[in-house]
Amino acid sequence: MTAFLYLGRIFSYLFLLLTPLSALAAVVSLTKGLPLEARIKTARQACIISTGMLLFFALTGELLFKFLNISTP
């Protein structure tokens, strides 16, 4: 498999996992009554936390699978 196809596959999986449109709808509905500054702060915090979680599991996911005895094809 070429590197281009591999990267495309990874990004398609990430897009499906993160579902940006549904996340956007959730942020908009949860911050409905807040002022603009608070909504921006909340969105920024959500992005930072989700990026941290994504990086954490990207770096430790294989170890976690080995620990739980989960095999991947």
Secondary structure, DSSP 8 states (H G I E B T S, - for coil): --HHHHHHHHHHHHHHHH-HHHHHHHHHHHTTTS-HHHHHHHHHHHHHHHHHHHHHHHHHHHHHHHHTT----
